[in-house]
Amino acid sequence: MNKPLLEIKKLSKIYESAGKLSRDRRKLIPAVNSVDLQIYAGETLGLVGESGCGKSTLARLITLLEKHSSGAVAYGGNNIFSLKKEALKNYRRRVQLIFQDPYSSLNARRCAASIIEEPLIVHSLGNKETRKHAVLELMAKVGLTKQQADRYPHEFSGGQRQRISIARSIALNPHLIVCDEPVSSLDVSIRSQILNLLKQLQDQFQLTYLFISHDLAVVRHISNNVAVMYLGKILELADRDSIYLSPLHPYTLGLLNAIPIPNPKLERERKKFELIGEIPSPSNPPTGCRFHTRCPKFEPGLCDISEPQLLEIRKNHWVACHLVS
């Protein structure tokens, strides 16, 4: 069996939130709570869940933009949180991040060519001439022209800005790209273009993606495997078809049921499975199963007391639920 490119082991991130007054007790907010995941080379792992569940925090931990509280992330057999100097620089080169907002993630004072060239300068790759040639090649690969090289971010549309971000992310020939909701801020008409571009680049450069989104339709289009996250925990993990055709966790069922069906007749006839209430505060998560306060299948005395473990219910299909066996 192939070894994973990136292996996340019991990874946690706990924030401290101070009260309004100095005497107020600090609150602990577990944004990511003991997460285990494996990402294999050449594949796309989709990570889905509602806003505030910890998806973006996980992305920032993997890309070393946040300090972890506990756990490990193994890359090439080494814990990334222990890397020093050249090994750390090499990891940063091999793992890149595409941000959600193409408006704020680009330097407004730099032109497109300068933004794309910056990683090459930081890692001392090539000279001025070779970098200029490389930048124009990268722009062409993402659907931008050389005439746009000297334009500034405000002169581009949202989709074009995201193309600049994608060009910057592939400039260093990375192994893994963490895509943190890269199409959520784009018009629907542009999303498919960016998704198709990402798939095209994956085939061309043998890229691996961790694709984060709250849009299950988008994740289905691009992912090989899907992990469902809720309040910092992974509740279900399986291949794409298993998640979308035979989901097991009630939360996954609720998310899928929220996707509208274009056919009004089928929409009216399908069995409703609605999530109740709002997602609890991460600073005060429910006892037992974190999802029990919203679960239509909730069983008192079990779900609210004992926290379910992520277990392999079917082959390569993992679920954290007392009521699934």
N, C-alpha and C positions, 0 to 999 in steps of 0.2 A: 504493500500500500504506500502511495506517495506521502511524503511528509509535508505538512502544511508550510506555506511560505511564511505565514505569521500565525502564532499561537498565543491566544489571550488566556491567561490562567488566573482565576479568582481576582480579577481586576476591580478595584474599588476607588471611588473618589468621593470624599466627604468634605463639603464646604462648611465653614463656620459663619453664621449670620449674627451680627451684634444687634441688640435691641436699640430702640430710639434713645434710651437713657443709658448712661455709663454703668448704672447698677443692674441693668437688665441682664438676665442670664443669656449667654450665647446659645443659639440653636444650631444643632448639627443637621445638615441637609445631605443625605446620601444620594448624590446624583447618579452614581453608578455603583451597583452593589453586587460584588462577587460574580462578575461576568466571566463565562468561559465561552470562547469562540475559536474556530479555526478557519483560516482563509487559505485556499489552495491556489497555486500558481495557474494563471490563465483563466480563472473563473471569476464570476461576480457574485459576491455575497450581498444580498439586499437586507437592509436593516430597517424595519418599519415600526411605527408606533406613533401615538399622539404627541403633540407638542409638549415639551417639558418632561419627557420620559427618560432623558439622558443620552439620546442618540448623538447629539453634537458634542457633548462632553466626552463621550467615548472616542469620537473622531479626534478631538484635541489631545486626548491622552496618547493615542497611537502615534500622532505626529509630534509629540513632545511639546505642544503648546501649553499644556497644563501638567502640573506635578501630580503624580498619583498618590493615593493614601496607602494602598496596599496592593499586593498581587504582582504579576509579572506579565510582560509581553515578550515572547521569544521570537527573534528573527535570526535565521541562520544558526540556531542553537544557542544564541546569546540573549540575555535579558537586556532589552534596550535601555532600561533605566540605570544600568551599570556601565554603559559604554562611555569611553573617554576619547578625547582628541580625534585621531584619524578614523577610528571605528565609528564614533558618533557622527562625524562629518559624512562618512560613507552612508550611514543609515539615513541621514537627512536627505542625501542625494537620491537614495533608492525609494524613499517613501514621500510622496507629494500629496498636496491637499488642494482640492477645488472648492472654494467657498460658496456659500449659498447666494450671497448678494453680489452681483457683478458691478454694482454701483460703488459700494464702499470698499471692495477688495482690491481695487486698482488705484494706483497713485495718480491723482488728478493732475499733478505737475509734470508727469512724464508722458511721452508719446508711446504709442503701442510698441514700436521697435525697442525702445529703452526698457519697457516693462518686461518684455519677453527675454531680452538680453541679460537682465540682472542676475538670474541664477547662474548663467555661464561665467559672469564676472566673479561672483561670490566664490565659485568653485574653481576659479583660475583655469578655465577651459578655453583654449585657442587664443588667437590674437584679435585685434580689432577687425581685420579684414575677414578672417574665418568666421568670427561671431556674426558679422553683418550678413554674410552668406547664409549662415545657419538660421538666423532670425527670419530671413525672407523665405527659406524653405519651410520653416515651421508655420509661418503665416499661410503659405499656400496649402499646407496639409489640413489646416482647420477652416479653409474657405475664405481667407482674407487675401487681398491683393497687395502688391508692393506699393501701390499708390496710397494705401492707407497707413503705411508704416510711420509717417510723421504726424499722424493725427492724434489728438488727445482723447481720453475716455469720453468726455462730454460730447464728442462729435460722432460717437457710435451709438447704435441702438442697443437694447438690453441683450439681445441674442449675440450681437457682434462683440460686446464686452465679454460675454461668457466664452466666446471663441478665443479671445485674447488670454483669458485665464487658463483655458485648456492648453493653448500653445505654450504658455509659461510652465504649466505642470509637466509637459512631456519633454521640455528642453534638455533635461538631464538624463534622459533615457531611464526613467524609474522602473522599478519592478511592480510597485503597488501605488495606486492612486486612490485616496480617500475622497469620495464625492459627497460633500455635505449638502444635500438637497440642491443640486446644481441647476435644476429647472423649475423650482417652485416659484421663483419670482418672475418667470418669463410668461409671455402670452401662450395660450394653448397652441396656437398655430406654429410657434417657434419651438416648442418643447420636443416635438418628434424629430425635428432637424438636429437638435443638439444630442438627443439620445442616439440617433443613427450615426452621428459623428463619433460619439464615444465608442459605439460598437465597432465602427470601421477602424478606429485607431487601436482598439484592443486586438483586433485580428492582425493589423499591420505590425504592431510592436510587441505582441504577446504580453499585453498588460493584464494586471490583476486589479479588480475594483472592489472596494467596500462602498456600496452605493446606499446612501442614507436618504430616506424619504418618508413622508406620511401619506403619500399617494400610492395605494396598492396597485393601481392600474399601470403606473409608470414602472414600479418594481417588477411586476410580472413581465413587462416587455424586455427588460434588460438582464434579469438575474438568473443564475443557475440554482442557487440556494437562497433561502429566506429565513431570517431570524426575526421574531416578533418580540418587541421590548415594551415593558410596562413598569413605570416607577423604578427604573434602574435595574430591573431584572429581565432575563430572557425567559419568556413563557413558552415559546414553541420554536423549534428549529427543524427544518426539513428541506428537501429539494422543492423547487418551485411548483411542480405539478401536485405534489402531496399537499402543500399548503393551500393551493387554490382550488383543488378538486376534492380533497378529503381532509379538511382542517379538523383538528381534534380539540383544541383549547377554546373555551367559550369566548374569550376575548378576540381570538382570531376570527371566529364565526361572526362576532359583532362587527368587526372591521370590514369583513368581506360583504356583509349584508348592507353596509352603508354605501357600497358602490352602486350607483343607479344603473338599471338596465335600460338600454335605449328603446326597447319595445314596451309600450305602455301596458299591453295585455299581460306579458310575462312579469312585468313589475308588480302588477296588482295581484297576480296569482301566487307569487313566490312566498314561501313561509317567512314570516317576519321573526327576526332575532335581534332585538334592539338592546343596546347597552343603556343602563339606567344611571341617572345621576352624573356627576362630574368627577374628573380625576382628582383624588385626594392630594393634599399638600405633601410634597416630598419631605418637608421638615417634620411631618407627623404621619408617617405611613401606617396603614391599618395593621393590626396583629394578624398572625396566621398568613393566609394567602392575601397578597396585596390587592388582588382583584375582587375579593369577596364582597366588598361594599357595592359593587356594580354588577355582580354576576346573577343572571336569571336562574342559575342552577344552584345557588348558594345553599349549603346545608349547615345550619347552626350546630355548634359543638364540634365541628370538624374543620370547616374552612376558616373560621375566625380564630382558631386556636393553634393549629399546626401548619407550619409553612411547608408547602410541597416542594420536593426536589425535582430538578430537571432529569427525567428518566427516559430511556429509550423504549418507547411503547411499541413501535414497529421498527423494522430495519431502517436505520439512519433517520428515524423520525422521533424527535425528542420533545417531551411535553412536561410542564410543571403544573399538574392538576390532580387533586385527590379523586376526582370523579371520572378520570379517564384511565382505562386499563386495557 
